[in-house]
Amino acid sequence: MHENRTTYPKRKAQMFQQLQELPKKYKVMAVIKMTKVRSTQILPLRKTLKGQVEFVCVKDDEEDD
């Protein structure tokens, strides 16, 4: 089992900070689980909703940087 950490990789700390700012910037947010969703399924949505929606994807990887 993983031990509790006191420091995190810079990249993960920046992503966490960005995620904390999103509710302040937008009135509506949606959080979805994207398991088994291919980029070919997401790309048309991104193109169609460009300028209206911001897609922020966070990968839950187990490796430590």
PDB file of N, CA, C and O in Angstrom:
ATOM      1  N   MET A   1       0.847  -1.181   0.000  1.00  0.00           N
ATOM      2  CA  MET A   1       0.000   0.000   0.000  1.00  0.00           C
ATOM      3  C   MET A   1       0.890   1.241   0.000  1.00  0.00           C
ATOM      4  O   MET A   1       2.007   1.211   0.517  1.00  0.00           O
ATOM      5  N   HIS A   2       0.397   2.315  -0.574  1.00  0.00           N
ATOM      6  CA  HIS A   2       1.171   3.549  -0.672  1.00  0.00           C
ATOM      7  C   HIS A   2       1.195   4.286   0.663  1.00  0.00           C
ATOM      8  O   HIS A   2       0.220   4.296   1.414  1.00  0.00           O
ATOM      9  N   GLU A   3       2.327   4.891   0.925  1.00  0.00           N
ATOM     10  CA  GLU A   3       2.450   5.726   2.120  1.00  0.00           C
ATOM     11  C   GLU A   3       1.882   7.106   1.818  1.00  0.00           C
ATOM     12  O   GLU A   3       1.803   7.507   0.657  1.00  0.00           O
ATOM     13  N   ASN A   4       1.491   7.824   2.846  1.00  0.00           N
ATOM     14  CA  ASN A   4       1.035   9.196   2.663  1.00  0.00           C
ATOM     15  C   ASN A   4       2.227  10.062   2.292  1.00  0.00           C
ATOM     16  O   ASN A   4       3.265  10.012   2.951  1.00  0.00           O
ATOM     17  N   ARG A   5       2.079  10.854   1.239  1.00  0.00           N
ATOM     18  CA  ARG A   5       3.179  11.702   0.779  1.00  0.00           C
ATOM     19  C   ARG A   5       3.033  13.104   1.337  1.00  0.00           C
ATOM     20  O   ARG A   5       1.935  13.549   1.671  1.00  0.00           O
ATOM     21  N   THR A   6       4.144  13.782   1.431  1.00  0.00           N
ATOM     22  CA  THR A   6       4.118  15.186   1.835  1.00  0.00           C
ATOM     23  C   THR A   6       4.464  16.096   0.674  1.00  0.00           C
ATOM     24  O   THR A   6       4.164  17.289   0.719  1.00  0.00           O
ATOM     25  N   THR A   7       5.089  15.562  -0.369  1.00  0.00           N
ATOM     26  CA  THR A   7       5.408  16.351  -1.558  1.00  0.00           C
ATOM     27  C   THR A   7       4.889  15.619  -2.787  1.00  0.00           C
ATOM     28  O   THR A   7       4.797  14.392  -2.809  1.00  0.00           O
ATOM     29  N   TYR A   8       4.553  16.397  -3.803  1.00  0.00           N
ATOM     30  CA  TYR A   8       4.021  15.846  -5.041  1.00  0.00           C
ATOM     31  C   TYR A   8       4.809  16.401  -6.212  1.00  0.00           C
ATOM     32  O   TYR A   8       5.410  17.469  -6.103  1.00  0.00           O
ATOM     33  N   PRO A   9       4.815  15.688  -7.336  1.00  0.00           N
ATOM     34  CA  PRO A   9       5.506  16.204  -8.519  1.00  0.00           C
ATOM     35  C   PRO A   9       4.918  17.550  -8.935  1.00  0.00           C
ATOM     36  O   PRO A   9       3.722  17.792  -8.770  1.00  0.00           O
ATOM     37  N   LYS A  10       5.760  18.414  -9.472  1.00  0.00           N
ATOM     38  CA  LYS A  10       5.351  19.764  -9.853  1.00  0.00           C
ATOM     39  C   LYS A  10       4.166  19.742 -10.824  1.00  0.00           C
ATOM     40  O   LYS A  10       3.237  20.539 -10.692  1.00  0.00           O
ATOM     41  N   ARG A  11       4.202  18.844 -11.783  1.00  0.00           N
ATOM     42  CA  ARG A  11       3.139  18.740 -12.783  1.00  0.00           C
ATOM     43  C   ARG A  11       1.790  18.435 -12.125  1.00  0.00           C
ATOM     44  O   ARG A  11       0.774  19.021 -12.497  1.00  0.00           O
ATOM     45  N   LYS A  12       1.777  17.532 -11.159  1.00  0.00           N
ATOM     46  CA  LYS A  12       0.528  17.182 -10.482  1.00  0.00           C
ATOM     47  C   LYS A  12       0.044  18.323  -9.589  1.00  0.00           C
ATOM     48  O   LYS A  12      -1.160  18.551  -9.476  1.00  0.00           O
ATOM     49  N   ALA A  13       0.953  19.025  -8.968  1.00  0.00           N
ATOM     50  CA  ALA A  13       0.573  20.166  -8.129  1.00  0.00           C
ATOM     51  C   ALA A  13      -0.038  21.270  -8.978  1.00  0.00           C
ATOM     52  O   ALA A  13      -1.003  21.909  -8.558  1.00  0.00           O
ATOM     53  N   GLN A  14       0.512  21.504 -10.173  1.00  0.00           N
ATOM     54  CA  GLN A  14      -0.034  22.519 -11.075  1.00  0.00           C
ATOM     55  C   GLN A  14      -1.425  22.127 -11.564  1.00  0.00           C
ATOM     56  O   GLN A  14      -2.314  22.974 -11.649  1.00  0.00           O
ATOM     57  N   MET A  15      -1.617  20.858 -11.883  1.00  0.00           N
ATOM     58  CA  MET A  15      -2.922  20.388 -12.336  1.00  0.00           C
ATOM     59  C   MET A  15      -3.949  20.521 -11.217  1.00  0.00           C
ATOM     60  O   MET A  15      -5.089  20.908 -11.472  1.00  0.00           O
ATOM     61  N   PHE A  16      -3.568  20.212 -10.000  1.00  0.00           N
ATOM     62  CA  PHE A  16      -4.465  20.354  -8.868  1.00  0.00           C
ATOM     63  C   PHE A  16      -4.878  21.807  -8.676  1.00  0.00           C
ATOM     64  O   PHE A  16      -6.042  22.098  -8.400  1.00  0.00           O
ATOM     65  N   GLN A  17      -3.923  22.713  -8.823  1.00  0.00           N
ATOM     66  CA  GLN A  17      -4.211  24.148  -8.709  1.00  0.00           C
ATOM     67  C   GLN A  17      -5.175  24.589  -9.803  1.00  0.00           C
ATOM     68  O   GLN A  17      -6.104  25.352  -9.538  1.00  0.00           O
ATOM     69  N   GLN A  18      -4.965  24.120 -11.022  1.00  0.00           N
ATOM     70  CA  GLN A  18      -5.844  24.461 -12.136  1.00  0.00           C
ATOM     71  C   GLN A  18      -7.257  23.941 -11.876  1.00  0.00           C
ATOM     72  O   GLN A  18      -8.232  24.644 -12.141  1.00  0.00           O
ATOM     73  N   LEU A  19      -7.375  22.735 -11.368  1.00  0.00           N
ATOM     74  CA  LEU A  19      -8.690  22.161 -11.085  1.00  0.00           C
ATOM     75  C   LEU A  19      -9.421  22.935  -9.985  1.00  0.00           C
ATOM     76  O   LEU A  19     -10.649  23.019 -10.004  1.00  0.00           O
ATOM     77  N   GLN A  20      -8.697  23.488  -9.049  1.00  0.00           N
ATOM     78  CA  GLN A  20      -9.316  24.281  -7.991  1.00  0.00           C
ATOM     79  C   GLN A  20      -9.839  25.610  -8.522  1.00  0.00           C
ATOM     80  O   GLN A  20     -10.788  26.160  -7.964  1.00  0.00           O
ATOM     81  N   GLU A  21      -9.243  26.135  -9.584  1.00  0.00           N
ATOM     82  CA  GLU A  21      -9.662  27.411 -10.157  1.00  0.00           C
ATOM     83  C   GLU A  21     -10.880  27.284 -11.068  1.00  0.00           C
ATOM     84  O   GLU A  21     -11.597  28.266 -11.257  1.00  0.00           O
ATOM     85  N   LEU A  22     -11.129  26.132 -11.624  1.00  0.00           N
ATOM     86  CA  LEU A  22     -12.221  25.969 -12.584  1.00  0.00           C
ATOM     87  C   LEU A  22     -13.595  26.354 -12.031  1.00  0.00           C
ATOM     88  O   LEU A  22     -14.336  27.035 -12.740  1.00  0.00           O
ATOM     89  N   PRO A  23     -13.987  25.963 -10.811  1.00  0.00           N
ATOM     90  CA  PRO A  23     -15.316  26.365 -10.315  1.00  0.00           C
ATOM     91  C   PRO A  23     -15.462  27.883 -10.155  1.00  0.00           C
ATOM     92  O   PRO A  23     -16.576  28.405 -10.207  1.00  0.00           O
ATOM     93  N   LYS A  24     -14.356  28.586  -9.964  1.00  0.00           N
ATOM     94  CA  LYS A  24     -14.408  30.039  -9.843  1.00  0.00           C
ATOM     95  C   LYS A  24     -14.618  30.688 -11.214  1.00  0.00           C
ATOM     96  O   LYS A  24     -15.173  31.783 -11.313  1.00  0.00           O
ATOM     97  N   LYS A  25     -14.171  30.005 -12.262  1.00  0.00           N
ATOM     98  CA  LYS A  25     -14.206  30.542 -13.622  1.00  0.00           C
ATOM     99  C   LYS A  25     -15.529  30.229 -14.338  1.00  0.00           C
ATOM    100  O   LYS A  25     -15.982  31.013 -15.173  1.00  0.00           O
ATOM    101  N   TYR A  26     -16.143  29.093 -14.015  1.00  0.00           N
ATOM    102  CA  TYR A  26     -17.333  28.646 -14.728  1.00  0.00           C
ATOM    103  C   TYR A  26     -18.506  28.424 -13.780  1.00  0.00           C
ATOM    104  O   TYR A  26     -18.321  28.054 -12.621  1.00  0.00           O
ATOM    105  N   LYS A  27     -19.719  28.655 -14.289  1.00  0.00           N
ATOM    106  CA  LYS A  27     -20.930  28.420 -13.503  1.00  0.00           C
ATOM    107  C   LYS A  27     -21.311  26.945 -13.502  1.00  0.00           C
ATOM    108  O   LYS A  27     -21.855  26.441 -12.519  1.00  0.00           O
ATOM    109  N   VAL A  28     -21.025  26.251 -14.607  1.00  0.00           N
ATOM    110  CA  VAL A  28     -21.413  24.847 -14.766  1.00  0.00           C
ATOM    111  C   VAL A  28     -20.174  24.015 -15.054  1.00  0.00           C
ATOM    112  O   VAL A  28     -19.329  24.393 -15.865  1.00  0.00           O
ATOM    113  N   MET A  29     -20.080  22.876 -14.376  1.00  0.00           N
ATOM    114  CA  MET A  29     -18.985  21.932 -14.613  1.00  0.00           C
ATOM    115  C   MET A  29     -19.557  20.532 -14.701  1.00  0.00           C
ATOM    116  O   MET A  29     -20.586  20.235 -14.093  1.00  0.00           O
ATOM    117  N   ALA A  30     -18.903  19.683 -15.447  1.00  0.00           N
ATOM    118  CA  ALA A  30     -19.271  18.278 -15.525  1.00  0.00           C
ATOM    119  C   ALA A  30     -18.010  17.458 -15.315  1.00  0.00           C
ATOM    120  O   ALA A  30     -16.967  17.736 -15.908  1.00  0.00           O
ATOM    121  N   VAL A  31     -18.115  16.464 -14.481  1.00  0.00           N
ATOM    122  CA  VAL A  31     -16.994  15.563 -14.229  1.00  0.00           C
ATOM    123  C   VAL A  31     -17.441  14.177 -14.692  1.00  0.00           C
ATOM    124  O   VAL A  31     -18.469  13.661 -14.251  1.00  0.00           O
ATOM    125  N   ILE A  32     -16.658  13.591 -15.581  1.00  0.00           N
ATOM    126  CA  ILE A  32     -17.034  12.283 -16.106  1.00  0.00           C
ATOM    127  C   ILE A  32     -15.861  11.322 -16.019  1.00  0.00           C
ATOM    128  O   ILE A  32     -14.701  11.732 -15.999  1.00  0.00           O
ATOM    129  N   LYS A  33     -16.179  10.058 -15.968  1.00  0.00           N
ATOM    130  CA  LYS A  33     -15.165   9.009 -16.003  1.00  0.00           C
ATOM    131  C   LYS A  33     -15.012   8.601 -17.465  1.00  0.00           C
ATOM    132  O   LYS A  33     -15.985   8.213 -18.112  1.00  0.00           O
ATOM    133  N   MET A  34     -13.816   8.687 -17.971  1.00  0.00           N
ATOM    134  CA  MET A  34     -13.598   8.451 -19.398  1.00  0.00           C
ATOM    135  C   MET A  34     -12.892   7.127 -19.672  1.00  0.00           C
ATOM    136  O   MET A  34     -12.097   7.024 -20.606  1.00  0.00           O
ATOM    137  N   THR A  35     -13.177   6.136 -18.874  1.00  0.00           N
ATOM    138  CA  THR A  35     -12.595   4.820 -19.089  1.00  0.00           C
ATOM    139  C   THR A  35     -13.109   4.245 -20.402  1.00  0.00           C
ATOM    140  O   THR A  35     -14.312   4.257 -20.666  1.00  0.00           O
ATOM    141  N   LYS A  36     -12.208   3.751 -21.209  1.00  0.00           N
ATOM    142  CA  LYS A  36     -12.513   3.126 -22.498  1.00  0.00           C
ATOM    143  C   LYS A  36     -13.057   4.109 -23.540  1.00  0.00           C
ATOM    144  O   LYS A  36     -13.646   3.678 -24.531  1.00  0.00           O
ATOM    145  N   VAL A  37     -12.873   5.416 -23.340  1.00  0.00           N
ATOM    146  CA  VAL A  37     -13.289   6.407 -24.331  1.00  0.00           C
ATOM    147  C   VAL A  37     -12.073   6.735 -25.183  1.00  0.00           C
ATOM    148  O   VAL A  37     -11.023   7.118 -24.665  1.00  0.00           O
ATOM    149  N   ARG A  38     -12.222   6.583 -26.474  1.00  0.00           N
ATOM    150  CA  ARG A  38     -11.105   6.816 -27.383  1.00  0.00           C
ATOM    151  C   ARG A  38     -11.031   8.290 -27.798  1.00  0.00           C
ATOM    152  O   ARG A  38     -12.028   9.011 -27.770  1.00  0.00           O
ATOM    153  N   SER A  39      -9.851   8.705 -28.175  1.00  0.00           N
ATOM    154  CA  SER A  39      -9.669  10.094 -28.604  1.00  0.00           C
ATOM    155  C   SER A  39     -10.486  10.390 -29.861  1.00  0.00           C
ATOM    156  O   SER A  39     -10.890  11.532 -30.080  1.00  0.00           O
ATOM    157  N   THR A  40     -10.734   9.370 -30.689  1.00  0.00           N
ATOM    158  CA  THR A  40     -11.540   9.571 -31.893  1.00  0.00           C
ATOM    159  C   THR A  40     -12.997   9.883 -31.546  1.00  0.00           C
ATOM    160  O   THR A  40     -13.722  10.429 -32.377  1.00  0.00           O
ATOM    161  N   GLN A  41     -13.430   9.548 -30.343  1.00  0.00           N
ATOM    162  CA  GLN A  41     -14.777   9.883 -29.899  1.00  0.00           C
ATOM    163  C   GLN A  41     -14.824  11.299 -29.326  1.00  0.00           C
ATOM    164  O   GLN A  41     -15.849  11.973 -29.421  1.00  0.00           O
ATOM    165  N   ILE A  42     -13.730  11.744 -28.740  1.00  0.00           N
ATOM    166  CA  ILE A  42     -13.684  13.056 -28.098  1.00  0.00           C
ATOM    167  C   ILE A  42     -13.417  14.169 -29.103  1.00  0.00           C
ATOM    168  O   ILE A  42     -13.979  15.257 -28.980  1.00  0.00           O
ATOM    169  N   LEU A  43     -12.574  13.914 -30.088  1.00  0.00           N
ATOM    170  CA  LEU A  43     -12.166  14.948 -31.039  1.00  0.00           C
ATOM    171  C   LEU A  43     -13.332  15.652 -31.733  1.00  0.00           C
ATOM    172  O   LEU A  43     -13.326  16.881 -31.801  1.00  0.00           O
ATOM    173  N   PRO A  44     -14.336  14.932 -32.253  1.00  0.00           N
ATOM    174  CA  PRO A  44     -15.464  15.645 -32.874  1.00  0.00           C
ATOM    175  C   PRO A  44     -16.203  16.561 -31.891  1.00  0.00           C
ATOM    176  O   PRO A  44     -16.653  17.641 -32.273  1.00  0.00           O
ATOM    177  N   LEU A  45     -16.329  16.137 -30.640  1.00  0.00           N
ATOM    178  CA  LEU A  45     -16.964  16.984 -29.620  1.00  0.00           C
ATOM    179  C   LEU A  45     -16.158  18.246 -29.386  1.00  0.00           C
ATOM    180  O   LEU A  45     -16.716  19.338 -29.286  1.00  0.00           O
ATOM    181  N   ARG A  46     -14.855  18.097 -29.298  1.00  0.00           N
ATOM    182  CA  ARG A  46     -13.988  19.265 -29.077  1.00  0.00           C
ATOM    183  C   ARG A  46     -14.106  20.261 -30.222  1.00  0.00           C
ATOM    184  O   ARG A  46     -14.161  21.471 -30.001  1.00  0.00           O
ATOM    185  N   LYS A  47     -14.145  19.746 -31.449  1.00  0.00           N
ATOM    186  CA  LYS A  47     -14.260  20.624 -32.616  1.00  0.00           C
ATOM    187  C   LYS A  47     -15.615  21.322 -32.648  1.00  0.00           C
ATOM    188  O   LYS A  47     -15.692  22.522 -32.914  1.00  0.00           O
ATOM    189  N   THR A  48     -16.680  20.574 -32.377  1.00  0.00           N
ATOM    190  CA  THR A  48     -18.031  21.134 -32.420  1.00  0.00           C
ATOM    191  C   THR A  48     -18.246  22.181 -31.338  1.00  0.00           C
ATOM    192  O   THR A  48     -18.898  23.197 -31.580  1.00  0.00           O
ATOM    193  N   LEU A  49     -17.710  21.946 -30.158  1.00  0.00           N
ATOM    194  CA  LEU A  49     -17.943  22.817 -29.007  1.00  0.00           C
ATOM    195  C   LEU A  49     -16.822  23.827 -28.774  1.00  0.00           C
ATOM    196  O   LEU A  49     -16.788  24.479 -27.730  1.00  0.00           O
ATOM    197  N   LYS A  50     -15.917  23.964 -29.721  1.00  0.00           N
ATOM    198  CA  LYS A  50     -14.792  24.889 -29.582  1.00  0.00           C
ATOM    199  C   LYS A  50     -15.297  26.310 -29.311  1.00  0.00           C
ATOM    200  O   LYS A  50     -16.173  26.812 -30.015  1.00  0.00           O
ATOM    201  N   GLY A  51     -14.740  26.939 -28.297  1.00  0.00           N
ATOM    202  CA  GLY A  51     -15.130  28.290 -27.923  1.00  0.00           C
ATOM    203  C   GLY A  51     -16.283  28.336 -26.934  1.00  0.00           C
ATOM    204  O   GLY A  51     -16.534  29.381 -26.335  1.00  0.00           O
ATOM    205  N   GLN A  52     -16.987  27.230 -26.750  1.00  0.00           N
ATOM    206  CA  GLN A  52     -18.113  27.164 -25.834  1.00  0.00           C
ATOM    207  C   GLN A  52     -17.811  26.336 -24.596  1.00  0.00           C
ATOM    208  O   GLN A  52     -18.346  26.591 -23.517  1.00  0.00           O
ATOM    209  N   VAL A  53     -16.942  25.333 -24.766  1.00  0.00           N
ATOM    210  CA  VAL A  53     -16.662  24.369 -23.705  1.00  0.00           C
ATOM    211  C   VAL A  53     -15.160  24.201 -23.577  1.00  0.00           C
ATOM    212  O   VAL A  53     -14.439  24.205 -24.574  1.00  0.00           O
ATOM    213  N   GLU A  54     -14.695  24.055 -22.353  1.00  0.00           N
ATOM    214  CA  GLU A  54     -13.275  23.774 -22.116  1.00  0.00           C
ATOM    215  C   GLU A  54     -13.154  22.335 -21.622  1.00  0.00           C
ATOM    216  O   GLU A  54     -13.744  21.966 -20.607  1.00  0.00           O
ATOM    217  N   PHE A  55     -12.389  21.532 -22.347  1.00  0.00           N
ATOM    218  CA  PHE A  55     -12.142  20.163 -21.946  1.00  0.00           C
ATOM    219  C   PHE A  55     -10.852  20.117 -21.134  1.00  0.00           C
ATOM    220  O   PHE A  55      -9.809  20.574 -21.603  1.00  0.00           O
ATOM    221  N   VAL A  56     -10.913  19.579 -19.940  1.00  0.00           N
ATOM    222  CA  VAL A  56      -9.727  19.382 -19.111  1.00  0.00           C
ATOM    223  C   VAL A  56      -9.701  17.909 -18.734  1.00  0.00           C
ATOM    224  O   VAL A  56     -10.592  17.426 -18.035  1.00  0.00           O
ATOM    225  N   CYS A  57      -8.691  17.203 -19.191  1.00  0.00           N
ATOM    226  CA  CYS A  57      -8.579  15.774 -18.905  1.00  0.00           C
ATOM    227  C   CYS A  57      -7.406  15.545 -17.960  1.00  0.00           C
ATOM    228  O   CYS A  57      -6.309  16.065 -18.163  1.00  0.00           O
ATOM    229  N   VAL A  58      -7.663  14.761 -16.933  1.00  0.00           N
ATOM    230  CA  VAL A  58      -6.632  14.437 -15.958  1.00  0.00           C
ATOM    231  C   VAL A  58      -6.456  12.930 -15.958  1.00  0.00           C
ATOM    232  O   VAL A  58      -7.419  12.182 -15.788  1.00  0.00           O
ATOM    233  N   LYS A  59      -5.235  12.495 -16.148  1.00  0.00           N
ATOM    234  CA  LYS A  59      -4.943  11.064 -16.177  1.00  0.00           C
ATOM    235  C   LYS A  59      -4.542  10.639 -14.767  1.00  0.00           C
ATOM    236  O   LYS A  59      -3.694  11.264 -14.129  1.00  0.00           O
ATOM    237  N   ASP A  60      -5.161   9.577 -14.303  1.00  0.00           N
ATOM    238  CA  ASP A  60      -4.844   9.027 -12.990  1.00  0.00           C
ATOM    239  C   ASP A  60      -3.796   7.942 -13.167  1.00  0.00           C
ATOM    240  O   ASP A  60      -4.122   6.759 -13.265  1.00  0.00           O
ATOM    241  N   ASP A  61      -2.538   8.353 -13.206  1.00  0.00           N
ATOM    242  CA  ASP A  61      -1.489   7.362 -13.390  1.00  0.00           C
ATOM    243  C   ASP A  61      -0.881   6.997 -12.054  1.00  0.00           C
ATOM    244  O   ASP A  61      -0.862   7.804 -11.125  1.00  0.00           O
ATOM    245  N   GLU A  62      -0.402   5.814 -11.969  1.00  0.00           N
ATOM    246  CA  GLU A  62       0.131   5.307 -10.706  1.00  0.00           C
ATOM    247  C   GLU A  62       1.625   5.563 -10.558  1.00  0.00           C
ATOM    248  O   GLU A  62       2.177   5.380  -9.473  1.00  0.00           O
ATOM    249  N   GLU A  63       2.279   5.979 -11.622  1.00  0.00           N
ATOM    250  CA  GLU A  63       3.720   6.174 -11.537  1.00  0.00           C
ATOM    251  C   GLU A  63       4.059   7.509 -10.868  1.00  0.00           C
ATOM    252  O   GLU A  63       3.341   8.495 -11.039  1.00  0.00           O
ATOM    253  N   ASP A  64       5.130   7.532 -10.124  1.00  0.00           N
ATOM    254  CA  ASP A  64       5.594   8.739  -9.457  1.00  0.00           C
ATOM    255  C   ASP A  64       6.651   9.405 -10.305  1.00  0.00           C
ATOM    256  O   ASP A  64       7.516   8.736 -10.870  1.00  0.00           O
ATOM    257  N   ASP A  65       6.584  10.731 -10.398  1.00  0.00           N
ATOM    258  CA  ASP A  65       7.581  11.483 -11.177  1.00  0.00           C
ATOM    259  C   ASP A  65       8.711  11.940 -10.284  1.00  0.00           C
ATOM    260  O   ASP A  65       9.646  12.588 -10.754  1.00  0.00           O
TER     261      ASP A  65
END
